[in-house]
Amino acid sequence: MKHNFTIATLSLACIIVLAAACTSSKKTASQDPCQKAPATYTSTMKAIIDAKCAGCHQTGKKAARDGVFTSYAEMSASLGHMYHEAVDEKTMPPSKATQLTAEELAAWKCWQKNGYKE
């Protein structure tokens, strides 16, 4: 009888631990900031890119050789590269310029996650 009680107690403890592990690791849409306010070029990124990128990446400037970032159409082919430089490597903007804030980096990540929508 004592043996059956111990097995039942251990089984119940395992079920509780497994249930807790499964529910705590799931991320719901309401916890994902990208779902709450999906970043698009028009709604979010244009202001960031105009402020932090387009000043140097425009026609007539030295950085234009790496891309002109004054419109979505001009930079659409470079979005993956821009993301890598700005978010992964954090080499853009260059150190002499005002750096991206945590909120701006989060917006880049959401924009990338949502497919760089215009």
C-alpha positions in Angstrom: 0.0 0.0 0.0 2.8 2.4 0.9 4.6 1.5 -2.3 1.5 2.4 -4.4 1.1 5.8 -2.6 4.8 6.6 -3.3 4.4 5.8 -7.0 1.2 7.8 -7.2 2.8 10.8 -5.5 5.9 10.7 -7.8 3.7 10.3 -10.8 1.7 13.4 -9.8 4.8 15.4 -9.1 6.2 14.5 -12.6 3.0 15.6 -14.3 2.9 18.9 -12.4 6.6 19.6 -13.3 6.0 18.7 -17.0 2.9 20.8 -17.2 4.6 23.8 -15.7 7.6 23.5 -18.0 5.3 23.3 -21.1 3.2 26.3 -20.2 6.1 28.5 -19.1 8.1 28.0 -22.3 5.3 28.9 -24.7 5.2 32.5 -26.0 1.8 33.8 -26.8 1.1 36.5 -29.4 0.2 38.9 -26.7 3.8 38.6 -25.3 5.4 39.2 -28.6 5.9 43.0 -29.0 6.2 42.5 -32.8 2.6 41.3 -32.9 1.2 44.2 -30.8 2.7 46.9 -33.1 4.2 45.3 -36.3 6.8 47.6 -37.7 6.5 48.6 -41.3 8.6 51.1 -43.3 5.8 53.6 -43.4 4.6 53.3 -39.8 7.9 52.9 -38.0 11.1 52.6 -39.9 11.0 55.6 -42.2 11.5 58.0 -39.3 14.4 55.9 -37.9 16.1 55.5 -41.3 15.6 59.2 -42.1 17.1 60.2 -38.7 19.9 57.6 -38.5 20.8 56.5 -42.1 19.5 58.8 -44.9 21.6 61.8 -43.9 24.7 60.0 -45.2 23.1 57.5 -47.6 21.7 59.9 -50.1 22.6 61.0 -53.6 25.7 63.2 -53.6 27.1 61.8 -50.3 30.1 59.5 -50.0 28.0 56.8 -48.3 25.7 56.7 -51.4 28.1 54.2 -52.9 26.8 51.7 -50.4 23.2 52.6 -51.1 20.7 55.4 -51.2 18.3 55.1 -48.3 15.9 58.0 -48.9 13.0 55.7 -50.0 11.8 52.2 -49.6 12.2 51.5 -53.3 15.8 52.7 -53.3 16.9 50.5 -50.4 14.6 47.5 -50.7 17.4 45.4 -52.3 19.7 46.2 -49.4 17.4 45.5 -46.4 19.1 42.3 -45.3 22.5 44.0 -45.5 21.2 47.0 -43.6 19.8 44.8 -40.9 23.1 42.9 -40.5 25.1 46.2 -40.3 22.7 48.0 -37.9 21.4 45.1 -35.7 23.8 42.2 -35.8 27.1 44.0 -36.2 26.1 47.4 -34.8 28.5 49.1 -37.2 25.9 51.4 -38.5 25.5 54.2 -37.9 29.3 54.6 -37.5 30.6 55.5 -34.1 30.8 59.2 -34.8 27.0 59.4 -35.4 24.1 59.1 -33.0 23.7 55.4 -32.3 20.4 53.4 -32.5 18.5 53.2 -29.3 17.2 50.0 -27.7 13.7 50.9 -29.0 15.1 51.5 -32.5 16.9 48.2 -32.5 13.8 46.4 -31.4 11.8 48.1 -34.2 14.5 46.8 -36.7 14.1 43.3 -35.3 10.3 43.4 -35.6 10.5 44.8 -39.1 12.8 42.0 -40.2 10.7 39.4 -38.4 7.6 40.7 -40.3 9.3 40.6 -43.7 10.4 44.2 -44.2 6.9 45.3 -45.1 6.4 48.7 -46.7 
